[in-house]
Amino acid sequence: MNILTPFEYFRPTTVDEALELLATKENAKIIAGGSDLMIQLKEKMIHPSNVIDITHIPELQEFKCEEGKGAVLGACVTDAFCEFSEELKAKFPAFSYAAGEIGGPQVREMGTIAGNLANSGPSAETPSSLICYDAQLVLAKKGSERTVDVKDFITGNRRNILEEGEMIKQIIIPEPDPNTKVKYSYVAMRRMMEIDIANMCIRVDLDGDTIKDARCVMGSVAIKPLISEKVPEVLRGTKLGDEEVILKAAEAAQSEVHPITDVRATAQYRVDVIGALVRRILRELAAENK
Ligand SMILES: Cc1cc2nc3c(=O)[nH]c(=O)nc-3n(C[C@H](O)[C@H](O)[C@H](O)COP(=O)(O)OP(=O)(O)OC[C@H]3O[C@@H](n4cnc5c(N)ncnc54)[C@H](O)[C@@H]3O)c2cc1C
């Protein structure tokens, strides 16, 4: 039955108050949009004694995007905000697009990017693009703060480096070089309210149409976002759009993934999808660079 296990509910209005609660209340869980957490509570996957709602803290709703300085998102900035923000669409199109592909409109109005990261699901939509943009997280606990790279944050299936009493306070996305192009794509069973069979983000740092450097991050094919070692090796020094290179890059990515078979896809289908995503993204990047 979907009756929740009883817990104490707290609604702090400042970050300090939230951190004090996290430091003093035992077995506490943060709730932001609740789109992941409420399911876990209903399914009795977790049994927190205390639930701390951070959505009434004005500082965590703040968003800044300044020319030359990149963007800073408070932890309660929603998926929908990132989908529709003109500044994010212009500066970080792959991230804005990924945010807009989470669930459906109602889920995105409630869900937050920090929640998407902290939930640390293997098929989460936003980590791969944030890693491609070199994003960082400000993690806060009572009396201290640290800044970590998103690439080092998720350590496994629903596992991350958050310590007891620690929360994501901000997401920092540095200003990308104008010659850096980033693209996100995914394959799923339907257009909305799905979980990705596989997703991918590729970044290329260009000099004209020559790829100086590249990054490829794959989702839903391992217990955490998989950063390819071989795809950048194949792409470095080549011309963007070279069909022979594109095929080699696809094979390189496929050789690195060892996905599982589950209700959404077989392992072999996921490997096929990874090849298709590399080909699709690189061809689209090349077409846009003409
Ligand atoms: C129908 C449906 C479809 C969905 N489809 C997708 C999809 O396509 N792609 C996808 O990636 N996700 C999907 N999701 C999952 C979810 O909507 C996103 O992960 C969302 O962005 C989570 O944000 P939230 O604010 O709701 O997190 P919550 O549910 O509030 O929290 C999730 C977890 O993060 C922790 N947390 C939240 N904020 C913080 C913080 N600031 N610091 C530390 N810990 C924190 C919570 O304690 C909890 O463990 C879907 C969910 C539903 C219900």
The ligand as a Gaussian input file, in Angstrom:
#p B3LYP/6-31G(d) Opt

LIG

0 1
 C        7.118000      10.479000     -14.471000
 C        8.580000      10.816000     -14.295000
 C        9.406000      10.854000     -15.402000
 C       10.752000      11.157000     -15.255000
 N       11.543000      11.184000     -16.369000
 C       12.857000      11.455000     -16.242000
 C       13.703000      11.500000     -17.395000
 O       13.264000      11.326000     -18.531000
 N       15.017000      11.760000     -17.208000
 C       15.548000      11.977000     -15.963000
 O       16.749000      12.221000     -15.864000
 N       14.772000      11.968000     -14.868000
 C       13.456000      11.703000     -14.959000
 N       12.659000      11.678000     -13.845000
 C       13.274000      11.893000     -12.543000
 C       13.167000      13.316000     -11.948000
 O       12.085000      14.033000     -12.408000
 C       14.432000      14.152000     -12.096000
 O       15.548000      13.417000     -11.643000
 C       14.304000      15.488000     -11.311000
 O       15.115000      16.454000     -11.932000
 C       14.670000      15.318000      -9.850000
 O       14.571000      16.565000      -9.200000
 P       13.674000      16.775000      -7.899000
 O       13.889000      18.178000      -7.492000
 O       12.277000      16.341000      -8.114000
 O       14.398000      15.773000      -6.873000
 P       13.798000      15.155000      -5.529000
 O       12.879000      14.052000      -5.854000
 O       13.311000      16.213000      -4.624000
 O       15.156000      14.566000      -4.938000
 C       15.839000      13.521000      -5.599000
 C       17.038000      13.089000      -4.737000
 O       17.999000      14.131000      -4.665000
 C       18.185000      14.588000      -3.323000
 N       18.306000      16.041000      -3.424000
 C       17.449000      16.906000      -4.045000
 N       17.977000      18.158000      -4.019000
 C       19.164000      18.065000      -3.373000
 C       20.194000      19.015000      -3.039000
 N       20.097000      20.312000      -3.365000
 N       21.290000      18.553000      -2.388000
 C       21.418000      17.256000      -2.063000
 N       20.486000      16.318000      -2.337000
 C       19.378000      16.723000      -2.990000
 C       16.951000      14.101000      -2.555000
 O       17.242000      13.881000      -1.186000
 C       16.674000      12.785000      -3.281000
 O       17.538000      11.787000      -2.813000
 C       11.291000      11.401000     -13.962000
 C       10.442000      11.378000     -12.839000
 C        9.097000      11.086000     -12.993000
 C        8.215000      11.077000     -11.786000

